[in-house]
């Protein structure tokens, strides 16, 4: 069950900068304390073209 992502890409001088907003099941510190789960953060996102 995939959720939708919001993606914006802009090209300038041959370099493409991408901003992506996506939904994650990871919890920040406050949520983790309330739900009694482990704190987790997104550390890396890998993107490939062609």
PDBQT receptor file of N, H, CA, C and O in Angstrom, charges set to zero:
ATOM      1  N   UNK A   1       0.840  -1.174   0.000  1.00  0.00    +0.000 N 
ATOM      2  CA  UNK A   1       0.000   0.000   0.000  1.00  0.00    +0.000 C 
ATOM      3  C   UNK A   1       0.886   1.239   0.000  1.00  0.00    +0.000 C 
ATOM      4  O   UNK A   1       1.333   1.672   1.062  1.00  0.00    +0.000 OA
ATOM      5  N   UNK A   2       1.143   1.802  -1.139  1.00  0.00    +0.000 N 
ATOM      6  H   UNK A   2       0.780   1.451  -2.001  1.00  0.00    +0.000 HD
ATOM      7  CA  UNK A   2       2.011   2.961  -1.267  1.00  0.00    +0.000 C 
ATOM      8  C   UNK A   2       1.210   4.248  -1.089  1.00  0.00    +0.000 C 
ATOM      9  O   UNK A   2       0.065   4.355  -1.529  1.00  0.00    +0.000 OA
ATOM     10  N   UNK A   3       1.827   5.199  -0.445  1.00  0.00    +0.000 N 
ATOM     11  H   UNK A   3       2.757   5.111  -0.087  1.00  0.00    +0.000 HD
ATOM     12  CA  UNK A   3       1.227   6.516  -0.280  1.00  0.00    +0.000 C 
ATOM     13  C   UNK A   3       1.781   7.447  -1.351  1.00  0.00    +0.000 C 
ATOM     14  O   UNK A   3       2.840   7.176  -1.918  1.00  0.00    +0.000 OA
ATOM     15  N   UNK A   4       1.084   8.533  -1.632  1.00  0.00    +0.000 N 
ATOM     16  H   UNK A   4       0.224   8.754  -1.171  1.00  0.00    +0.000 HD
ATOM     17  CA  UNK A   4       1.540   9.482  -2.625  1.00  0.00    +0.000 C 
ATOM     18  C   UNK A   4       2.678  10.339  -2.070  1.00  0.00    +0.000 C 
ATOM     19  O   UNK A   4       2.739  10.630  -0.875  1.00  0.00    +0.000 OA
ATOM     20  N   UNK A   5       3.567  10.730  -2.966  1.00  0.00    +0.000 N 
ATOM     21  H   UNK A   5       3.517  10.495  -3.937  1.00  0.00    +0.000 HD
ATOM     22  CA  UNK A   5       4.673  11.620  -2.618  1.00  0.00    +0.000 C 
ATOM     23  C   UNK A   5       4.486  12.929  -3.369  1.00  0.00    +0.000 C 
ATOM     24  O   UNK A   5       3.928  12.956  -4.466  1.00  0.00    +0.000 OA
ATOM     25  N   UNK A   6       4.962  14.015  -2.763  1.00  0.00    +0.000 N 
ATOM     26  H   UNK A   6       5.415  13.993  -1.872  1.00  0.00    +0.000 HD
ATOM     27  CA  UNK A   6       4.977  15.295  -3.445  1.00  0.00    +0.000 C 
ATOM     28  C   UNK A   6       6.427  15.553  -3.851  1.00  0.00    +0.000 C 
ATOM     29  O   UNK A   6       7.327  15.516  -3.012  1.00  0.00    +0.000 OA
ATOM     30  N   UNK A   7       6.650  15.814  -5.136  1.00  0.00    +0.000 N 
ATOM     31  H   UNK A   7       5.920  15.844  -5.818  1.00  0.00    +0.000 HD
ATOM     32  CA  UNK A   7       8.007  15.997  -5.637  1.00  0.00    +0.000 C 
ATOM     33  C   UNK A   7       8.062  17.265  -6.488  1.00  0.00    +0.000 C 
ATOM     34  O   UNK A   7       7.196  17.498  -7.331  1.00  0.00    +0.000 OA
ATOM     35  N   UNK A   8       9.093  18.080  -6.255  1.00  0.00    +0.000 N 
ATOM     36  H   UNK A   8       9.797  17.890  -5.570  1.00  0.00    +0.000 HD
ATOM     37  CA  UNK A   8       9.364  19.253  -7.078  1.00  0.00    +0.000 C 
ATOM     38  C   UNK A   8      10.808  19.149  -7.541  1.00  0.00    +0.000 C 
ATOM     39  O   UNK A   8      11.700  18.869  -6.740  1.00  0.00    +0.000 OA
ATOM     40  N   UNK A   9      11.043  19.373  -8.830  1.00  0.00    +0.000 N 
ATOM     41  H   UNK A   9      10.319  19.601  -9.480  1.00  0.00    +0.000 HD
ATOM     42  CA  UNK A   9      12.393  19.330  -9.364  1.00  0.00    +0.000 C 
ATOM     43  C   UNK A   9      12.640  20.578 -10.200  1.00  0.00    +0.000 C 
ATOM     44  O   UNK A   9      11.787  20.990 -10.986  1.00  0.00    +0.000 OA
ATOM     45  N   UNK A  10      13.815  21.176 -10.021  1.00  0.00    +0.000 N 
ATOM     46  H   UNK A  10      14.507  20.841  -9.382  1.00  0.00    +0.000 HD
ATOM     47  CA  UNK A  10      14.190  22.351 -10.796  1.00  0.00    +0.000 C 
ATOM     48  C   UNK A  10      15.597  22.146 -11.342  1.00  0.00    +0.000 C 
ATOM     49  O   UNK A  10      16.486  21.671 -10.636  1.00  0.00    +0.000 OA
ATOM     50  N   UNK A  11      15.788  22.513 -12.618  1.00  0.00    +0.000 N 
ATOM     51  H   UNK A  11      15.065  22.899 -13.191  1.00  0.00    +0.000 HD
ATOM     52  CA  UNK A  11      17.086  22.378 -13.256  1.00  0.00    +0.000 C 
ATOM     53  C   UNK A  11      17.685  23.758 -13.459  1.00  0.00    +0.000 C 
ATOM     54  O   UNK A  11      17.009  24.674 -13.927  1.00  0.00    +0.000 OA
ATOM     55  N   UNK A  12      18.968  23.906 -13.100  1.00  0.00    +0.000 N 
ATOM     56  H   UNK A  12      19.517  23.162 -12.719  1.00  0.00    +0.000 HD
ATOM     57  CA  UNK A  12      19.671  25.167 -13.297  1.00  0.00    +0.000 C 
ATOM     58  C   UNK A  12      21.128  24.847 -13.602  1.00  0.00    +0.000 C 
ATOM     59  O   UNK A  12      21.808  24.207 -12.801  1.00  0.00    +0.000 OA
ATOM     60  N   UNK A  13      21.597  25.285 -14.743  1.00  0.00    +0.000 N 
ATOM     61  H   UNK A  13      21.044  25.804 -15.394  1.00  0.00    +0.000 HD
ATOM     62  CA  UNK A  13      22.981  25.067 -15.165  1.00  0.00    +0.000 C 
ATOM     63  C   UNK A  13      23.363  23.593 -15.171  1.00  0.00    +0.000 C 
ATOM     64  O   UNK A  13      24.481  23.244 -14.790  1.00  0.00    +0.000 OA
ATOM     65  N   UNK A  14      22.465  22.738 -15.590  1.00  0.00    +0.000 N 
ATOM     66  H   UNK A  14      21.557  23.021 -15.899  1.00  0.00    +0.000 HD
ATOM     67  CA  UNK A  14      22.752  21.313 -15.695  1.00  0.00    +0.000 C 
ATOM     68  C   UNK A  14      22.635  20.532 -14.405  1.00  0.00    +0.000 C 
ATOM     69  O   UNK A  14      22.868  19.323 -14.397  1.00  0.00    +0.000 OA
ATOM     70  N   UNK A  15      22.280  21.191 -13.309  1.00  0.00    +0.000 N 
ATOM     71  H   UNK A  15      22.090  22.173 -13.315  1.00  0.00    +0.000 HD
ATOM     72  CA  UNK A  15      22.118  20.522 -12.015  1.00  0.00    +0.000 C 
ATOM     73  C   UNK A  15      20.642  20.512 -11.657  1.00  0.00    +0.000 C 
ATOM     74  O   UNK A  15      19.976  21.545 -11.714  1.00  0.00    +0.000 OA
ATOM     75  N   UNK A  16      20.137  19.348 -11.292  1.00  0.00    +0.000 N 
ATOM     76  H   UNK A  16      20.678  18.509 -11.246  1.00  0.00    +0.000 HD
ATOM     77  CA  UNK A  16      18.731  19.219 -10.915  1.00  0.00    +0.000 C 
ATOM     78  C   UNK A  16      18.637  19.078  -9.408  1.00  0.00    +0.000 C 
ATOM     79  O   UNK A  16      19.228  18.171  -8.822  1.00  0.00    +0.000 OA
ATOM     80  N   UNK A  17      17.886  19.984  -8.776  1.00  0.00    +0.000 N 
ATOM     81  H   UNK A  17      17.406  20.721  -9.251  1.00  0.00    +0.000 HD
ATOM     82  CA  UNK A  17      17.628  19.894  -7.339  1.00  0.00    +0.000 C 
ATOM     83  C   UNK A  17      16.213  19.395  -7.150  1.00  0.00    +0.000 C 
ATOM     84  O   UNK A  17      15.278  19.904  -7.769  1.00  0.00    +0.000 OA
ATOM     85  N   UNK A  18      16.055  18.399  -6.296  1.00  0.00    +0.000 N 
ATOM     86  H   UNK A  18      16.814  17.985  -5.794  1.00  0.00    +0.000 HD
ATOM     87  CA  UNK A  18      14.758  17.765  -6.085  1.00  0.00    +0.000 C 
ATOM     88  C   UNK A  18      14.358  17.910  -4.627  1.00  0.00    +0.000 C 
ATOM     89  O   UNK A  18      15.157  17.657  -3.725  1.00  0.00    +0.000 OA
ATOM     90  N   UNK A  19      13.118  18.318  -4.402  1.00  0.00    +0.000 N 
ATOM     91  H   UNK A  19      12.469  18.524  -5.135  1.00  0.00    +0.000 HD
ATOM     92  CA  UNK A  19      12.533  18.342  -3.067  1.00  0.00    +0.000 C 
ATOM     93  C   UNK A  19      11.422  17.304  -3.057  1.00  0.00    +0.000 C 
ATOM     94  O   UNK A  19      10.563  17.295  -3.939  1.00  0.00    +0.000 OA
ATOM     95  N   UNK A  20      11.442  16.431  -2.059  1.00  0.00    +0.000 N 
ATOM     96  H   UNK A  20      12.140  16.438  -1.343  1.00  0.00    +0.000 HD
ATOM     97  CA  UNK A  20      10.429  15.379  -1.981  1.00  0.00    +0.000 C 
ATOM     98  C   UNK A  20       9.818  15.358  -0.590  1.00  0.00    +0.000 C 
ATOM     99  O   UNK A  20      10.528  15.447   0.412  1.00  0.00    +0.000 OA
ATOM    100  N   UNK A  21       8.500  15.239  -0.535  1.00  0.00    +0.000 N 
ATOM    101  H   UNK A  21       7.924  15.167  -1.349  1.00  0.00    +0.000 HD
ATOM    102  CA  UNK A  21       7.795  15.110   0.733  1.00  0.00    +0.000 C 
ATOM    103  C   UNK A  21       7.065  13.772   0.701  1.00  0.00    +0.000 C 
ATOM    104  O   UNK A  21       6.256  13.511  -0.189  1.00  0.00    +0.000 OA
ATOM    105  N   UNK A  22       7.367  12.929   1.688  1.00  0.00    +0.000 N 
ATOM    106  H   UNK A  22       8.025  13.141   2.411  1.00  0.00    +0.000 HD
ATOM    107  CA  UNK A  22       6.748  11.618   1.710  1.00  0.00    +0.000 C 
ATOM    108  C   UNK A  22       6.351  11.252   3.128  1.00  0.00    +0.000 C 
ATOM    109  O   UNK A  22       6.828  11.841   4.098  1.00  0.00    +0.000 OA
ATOM    110  N   UNK A  23       5.482  10.283   3.228  1.00  0.00    +0.000 N 
ATOM    111  H   UNK A  23       5.094   9.805   2.440  1.00  0.00    +0.000 HD
ATOM    112  CA  UNK A  23       4.970   9.844   4.526  1.00  0.00    +0.000 C 
ATOM    113  C   UNK A  23       5.840   8.708   5.043  1.00  0.00    +0.000 C 
ATOM    114  O   UNK A  23       6.193   7.790   4.303  1.00  0.00    +0.000 OA
ATOM    115  N   UNK A  24       6.176   8.785   6.313  1.00  0.00    +0.000 N 
ATOM    116  H   UNK A  24       5.890   9.531   6.914  1.00  0.00    +0.000 HD
ATOM    117  CA  UNK A  24       7.013   7.764   6.922  1.00  0.00    +0.000 C 
ATOM    118  C   UNK A  24       6.348   7.265   8.203  1.00  0.00    +0.000 C 
ATOM    119  O   UNK A  24       5.644   8.018   8.877  1.00  0.00    +0.000 OA
ATOM    120  N   UNK A  25       6.572   6.000   8.534  1.00  0.00    +0.000 N 
ATOM    121  H   UNK A  25       7.144   5.388   7.987  1.00  0.00    +0.000 HD
ATOM    122  CA  UNK A  25       6.013   5.447   9.769  1.00  0.00    +0.000 C 
ATOM    123  C   UNK A  25       6.942   5.684  10.959  1.00  0.00    +0.000 C 
ATOM    124  O   UNK A  25       6.645   5.255  12.074  1.00  0.00    +0.000 OA
ATOM    125  N   UNK A  26       8.057   6.360  10.728  1.00  0.00    +0.000 N 
ATOM    126  H   UNK A  26       8.298   6.709   9.822  1.00  0.00    +0.000 HD
ATOM    127  CA  UNK A  26       9.018   6.604  11.800  1.00  0.00    +0.000 C 
ATOM    128  C   UNK A  26       8.467   7.636  12.776  1.00  0.00    +0.000 C 
ATOM    129  O   UNK A  26       7.670   8.494  12.398  1.00  0.00    +0.000 OA
ATOM    130  N   UNK A  27       8.894   7.550  14.034  1.00  0.00    +0.000 N 
ATOM    131  H   UNK A  27       9.542   6.853  14.341  1.00  0.00    +0.000 HD
ATOM    132  CA  UNK A  27       8.386   8.432  15.080  1.00  0.00    +0.000 C 
ATOM    133  C   UNK A  27       9.478   9.383  15.560  1.00  0.00    +0.000 C 
ATOM    134  O   UNK A  27      10.633   8.986  15.711  1.00  0.00    +0.000 OA
ATOM    135  N   UNK A  28       9.106  10.650  15.800  1.00  0.00    +0.000 N 
ATOM    136  H   UNK A  28       8.167  10.973  15.677  1.00  0.00    +0.000 HD
ATOM    137  CA  UNK A  28      10.066  11.564  16.400  1.00  0.00    +0.000 C 
ATOM    138  C   UNK A  28      10.067  11.353  17.923  1.00  0.00    +0.000 C 
ATOM    139  O   UNK A  28       9.359  10.485  18.433  1.00  0.00    +0.000 OA
ATOM    140  N   UNK A  29      10.855  12.144  18.629  1.00  0.00    +0.000 N 
ATOM    141  H   UNK A  29      11.429  12.849  18.214  1.00  0.00    +0.000 HD
ATOM    142  CA  UNK A  29      11.042  11.913  20.066  1.00  0.00    +0.000 C 
ATOM    143  C   UNK A  29       9.730  11.996  20.846  1.00  0.00    +0.000 C 
ATOM    144  O   UNK A  29       9.450  11.130  21.675  1.00  0.00    +0.000 OA
ATOM    145  N   UNK A  30       8.932  13.020  20.592  1.00  0.00    +0.000 N 
ATOM    146  H   UNK A  30       9.160  13.724  19.918  1.00  0.00    +0.000 HD
ATOM    147  CA  UNK A  30       7.677  13.196  21.334  1.00  0.00    +0.000 C 
ATOM    148  C   UNK A  30       6.684  12.070  21.049  1.00  0.00    +0.000 C 
ATOM    149  O   UNK A  30       6.056  11.542  21.967  1.00  0.00    +0.000 OA
ATOM    150  N   UNK A  31       6.546  11.704  19.771  1.00  0.00    +0.000 N 
ATOM    151  H   UNK A  31       7.056  12.133  19.025  1.00  0.00    +0.000 HD
ATOM    152  CA  UNK A  31       5.631  10.615  19.408  1.00  0.00    +0.000 C 
ATOM    153  C   UNK A  31       6.083   9.296  20.014  1.00  0.00    +0.000 C 
ATOM    154  O   UNK A  31       5.264   8.510  20.489  1.00  0.00    +0.000 OA
ATOM    155  N   UNK A  32       7.388   9.058  19.996  1.00  0.00    +0.000 N 
ATOM    156  H   UNK A  32       8.054   9.697  19.610  1.00  0.00    +0.000 HD
ATOM    157  CA  UNK A  32       7.926   7.803  20.525  1.00  0.00    +0.000 C 
ATOM    158  C   UNK A  32       7.641   7.670  22.017  1.00  0.00    +0.000 C 
ATOM    159  O   UNK A  32       7.311   6.585  22.495  1.00  0.00    +0.000 OA
ATOM    160  N   UNK A  33       7.766   8.757  22.743  1.00  0.00    +0.000 N 
ATOM    161  H   UNK A  33       8.034   9.639  22.355  1.00  0.00    +0.000 HD
ATOM    162  CA  UNK A  33       7.486   8.728  24.191  1.00  0.00    +0.000 C 
ATOM    163  C   UNK A  33       6.004   8.441  24.426  1.00  0.00    +0.000 C 
ATOM    164  O   UNK A  33       5.664   7.618  25.275  1.00  0.00    +0.000 OA
ATOM    165  N   UNK A  34       5.121   9.106  23.689  1.00  0.00    +0.000 N 
ATOM    166  H   UNK A  34       5.397   9.775  22.999  1.00  0.00    +0.000 HD
ATOM    167  CA  UNK A  34       3.682   8.906  23.856  1.00  0.00    +0.000 C 
ATOM    168  C   UNK A  34       3.248   7.488  23.492  1.00  0.00    +0.000 C 
ATOM    169  O   UNK A  34       2.423   6.890  24.182  1.00  0.00    +0.000 OA
ATOM    170  N   UNK A  35       3.811   6.948  22.395  1.00  0.00    +0.000 N 
ATOM    171  H   UNK A  35       4.482   7.434  21.834  1.00  0.00    +0.000 HD
ATOM    172  CA  UNK A  35       3.403   5.636  21.903  1.00  0.00    +0.000 C 
ATOM    173  C   UNK A  35       4.260   4.501  22.455  1.00  0.00    +0.000 C 
ATOM    174  O   UNK A  35       4.001   3.331  22.174  1.00  0.00    +0.000 OA
ATOM    175  N   UNK A  36       5.282   4.845  23.241  1.00  0.00    +0.000 N 
ATOM    176  H   UNK A  36       5.492   5.795  23.469  1.00  0.00    +0.000 HD
ATOM    177  CA  UNK A  36       6.190   3.866  23.840  1.00  0.00    +0.000 C 
ATOM    178  C   UNK A  36       6.853   2.990  22.769  1.00  0.00    +0.000 C 
ATOM    179  O   UNK A  36       6.878   1.764  22.869  1.00  0.00    +0.000 OA
ATOM    180  N   UNK A  37       7.396   3.671  21.726  1.00  0.00    +0.000 N 
ATOM    181  H   UNK A  37       7.376   4.668  21.645  1.00  0.00    +0.000 HD
ATOM    182  CA  UNK A  37       8.130   2.986  20.663  1.00  0.00    +0.000 C 
ATOM    183  C   UNK A  37       9.522   3.602  20.536  1.00  0.00    +0.000 C 
ATOM    184  O   UNK A  37       9.823   4.614  21.168  1.00  0.00    +0.000 OA
ATOM    185  N   UNK A  38      10.361   2.983  19.715  1.00  0.00    +0.000 N 
ATOM    186  H   UNK A  38      10.116   2.161  19.201  1.00  0.00    +0.000 HD
ATOM    187  CA  UNK A  38      11.721   3.457  19.513  1.00  0.00    +0.000 C 
ATOM    188  C   UNK A  38      11.741   4.711  18.636  1.00  0.00    +0.000 C 
ATOM    189  O   UNK A  38      10.968   4.816  17.684  1.00  0.00    +0.000 OA
ATOM    190  N   UNK A  39      12.625   5.661  18.958  1.00  0.00    +0.000 N 
ATOM    191  H   UNK A  39      13.253   5.575  19.731  1.00  0.00    +0.000 HD
ATOM    192  CA  UNK A  39      12.790   6.872  18.159  1.00  0.00    +0.000 C 
ATOM    193  C   UNK A  39      13.523   6.504  16.875  1.00  0.00    +0.000 C 
ATOM    194  O   UNK A  39      14.510   5.770  16.909  1.00  0.00    +0.000 OA
ATOM    195  N   UNK A  40      13.041   7.016  15.738  1.00  0.00    +0.000 N 
ATOM    196  H   UNK A  40      12.239   7.613  15.710  1.00  0.00    +0.000 HD
ATOM    197  CA  UNK A  40      13.677   6.719  14.456  1.00  0.00    +0.000 C 
ATOM    198  C   UNK A  40      13.572   7.940  13.551  1.00  0.00    +0.000 C 
ATOM    199  O   UNK A  40      12.557   8.636  13.538  1.00  0.00    +0.000 OA
ATOM    200  N   UNK A  41      14.636   8.185  12.798  1.00  0.00    +0.000 N 
ATOM    201  H   UNK A  41      15.460   7.620  12.809  1.00  0.00    +0.000 HD
ATOM    202  CA  UNK A  41      14.673   9.298  11.855  1.00  0.00    +0.000 C 
ATOM    203  C   UNK A  41      15.132   8.792  10.495  1.00  0.00    +0.000 C 
ATOM    204  O   UNK A  41      15.859   7.803  10.406  1.00  0.00    +0.000 OA
ATOM    205  N   UNK A  42      14.704   9.475   9.437  1.00  0.00    +0.000 N 
ATOM    206  H   UNK A  42      14.113  10.278   9.510  1.00  0.00    +0.000 HD
ATOM    207  CA  UNK A  42      15.159   9.138   8.102  1.00  0.00    +0.000 C 
ATOM    208  C   UNK A  42      16.552   9.710   7.953  1.00  0.00    +0.000 C 
ATOM    209  O   UNK A  42      16.743  10.918   8.091  1.00  0.00    +0.000 OA
ATOM    210  N   UNK A  43      17.527   8.862   7.672  1.00  0.00    +0.000 N 
ATOM    211  H   UNK A  43      17.372   7.881   7.559  1.00  0.00    +0.000 HD
ATOM    212  CA  UNK A  43      18.916   9.298   7.579  1.00  0.00    +0.000 C 
ATOM    213  C   UNK A  43      19.360   9.481   6.118  1.00  0.00    +0.000 C 
ATOM    214  O   UNK A  43      20.115  10.402   5.808  1.00  0.00    +0.000 OA
ATOM    215  N   UNK A  44      18.892   8.605   5.231  1.00  0.00    +0.000 N 
ATOM    216  H   UNK A  44      18.279   7.857   5.483  1.00  0.00    +0.000 HD
ATOM    217  CA  UNK A  44      19.339   8.646   3.842  1.00  0.00    +0.000 C 
ATOM    218  C   UNK A  44      18.171   8.381   2.907  1.00  0.00    +0.000 C 
ATOM    219  O   UNK A  44      17.276   7.591   3.204  1.00  0.00    +0.000 OA
ATOM    220  N   UNK A  45      18.205   9.063   1.770  1.00  0.00    +0.000 N 
ATOM    221  H   UNK A  45      18.932   9.705   1.528  1.00  0.00    +0.000 HD
ATOM    222  CA  UNK A  45      17.257   8.798   0.699  1.00  0.00    +0.000 C 
ATOM    223  C   UNK A  45      18.083   8.640  -0.562  1.00  0.00    +0.000 C 
ATOM    224  O   UNK A  45      18.899   9.507  -0.872  1.00  0.00    +0.000 OA
ATOM    225  N   UNK A  46      17.896   7.570  -1.286  1.00  0.00    +0.000 N 
ATOM    226  H   UNK A  46      17.233   6.865  -1.034  1.00  0.00    +0.000 HD
ATOM    227  CA  UNK A  46      18.650   7.298  -2.510  1.00  0.00    +0.000 C 
ATOM    228  C   UNK A  46      17.732   7.481  -3.706  1.00  0.00    +0.000 C 
ATOM    229  O   UNK A  46      16.620   6.954  -3.736  1.00  0.00    +0.000 OA
ATOM    230  N   UNK A  47      18.209   8.232  -4.690  1.00  0.00    +0.000 N 
ATOM    231  H   UNK A  47      19.112   8.660  -4.665  1.00  0.00    +0.000 HD
ATOM    232  CA  UNK A  47      17.434   8.447  -5.918  1.00  0.00    +0.000 C 
ATOM    233  C   UNK A  47      18.326   8.134  -7.105  1.00  0.00    +0.000 C 
ATOM    234  O   UNK A  47      19.515   8.453  -7.101  1.00  0.00    +0.000 OA
ATOM    235  N   UNK A  48      17.751   7.511  -8.112  1.00  0.00    +0.000 N 
ATOM    236  H   UNK A  48      16.786   7.252  -8.115  1.00  0.00    +0.000 HD
ATOM    237  CA  UNK A  48      18.496   7.185  -9.332  1.00  0.00    +0.000 C 
ATOM    238  C   UNK A  48      17.710   7.654 -10.538  1.00  0.00    +0.000 C 
ATOM    239  O   UNK A  48      16.480   7.621 -10.536  1.00  0.00    +0.000 OA
ATOM    240  N   UNK A  49      18.414   8.088 -11.562  1.00  0.00    +0.000 N 
ATOM    241  H   UNK A  49      19.414   8.115 -11.564  1.00  0.00    +0.000 HD
ATOM    242  CA  UNK A  49      17.787   8.499 -12.809  1.00  0.00    +0.000 C 
ATOM    243  C   UNK A  49      18.342   7.661 -13.945  1.00  0.00    +0.000 C 
ATOM    244  O   UNK A  49      19.553   7.486 -14.073  1.00  0.00    +0.000 OA
ATOM    245  N   UNK A  50      17.443   7.148 -14.763  1.00  0.00    +0.000 N 
ATOM    246  H   UNK A  50      16.459   7.290 -14.659  1.00  0.00    +0.000 HD
ATOM    247  CA  UNK A  50      17.818   6.318 -15.920  1.00  0.00    +0.000 C 
ATOM    248  C   UNK A  50      18.709   5.178 -15.495  1.00  0.00    +0.000 C 
ATOM    249  O   UNK A  50      19.125   4.375 -16.330  1.00  0.00    +0.000 OA
TER     250      UNK A  50
